[in-house]
Amino acid sequence: MNQQQKVLNHLEAVGSISGLEAADLYRVRDLPKRISELRHSGVAIRGELRKDHVGGRYKRYSLISVGDSVAA
């Protein structure tokens, strides 16, 4: 299973993912690139800037919908 599929499976199961989670769980070091690839293949993903409890900024990606060509 490639990194793109791992990220998509996580989004489908959990609903959202951050770069830290992707790196820790799946060794995905470039989450924005994987998200871009998924969007290009028809997956609708929303990115939202957030702040953690100490004020650090990060982006959390949430699944909106999966295109028919990706789901098959």
N, C-alpha and C positions, 0 to 999 in steps of 0.2 A: 504494500500500500504506500503510495507516495504522500508527500507532505500536504499537497492540496486536498487529497481525499481525507486525510486525517483531520484537517481543519474543518472541512465540510461535515464530516461525521460528528465532530464535537459541536458545531453550530446546530446541527439537527437534534442532537441529544440534549444539549444544555441551553441553547438559544443565543449565547454570546461567548466571546473570548477576548482576552487581552494579550498583548505581546509577551508579558511575563508568564502567563499560563501556557501559551503556545511553546515558548522556549523550555519551560520546566517539564511539561507533559509530553511533548512530541519532538523536542529538539529543533523546532522551527525558529530560526534566527531572524528571518526576514518576513514577518507576518504581513506587512503591507503588500509585499510582492505576491504572496499566496492569495490575499484578498483580491488583488487586482486580477489575477488569473481566474479566480472564481467568478468575479463580476463579468469578465470577458466571455466566459462560457455560459452566461445567462442566469447566474445566481444573484438575487437582489440582497445586498448587504448594506446596512447603515453603520456609519462610524460616528462615535460620539466622544468628544473630549471630556475627560473627567479629572478630578483631583483625588489623590489618596489622602489618608489621615494626617500625613505630615506635609501636605501641600504639593507633592510631586504630581506632575501632569502625565496622563497617559490616555490612549485611545482604546475604547472598548467597541468591538464590532459585533453587531447583532444581525441575525438572519431574518430577512423579511419574507423571501420566497425563493424556491428553487425552480428553475426553468425546466421544461419538459425534456430537453435534450440532455440535461445533467442528471435528472432523476432516473432516466432509463438505464 
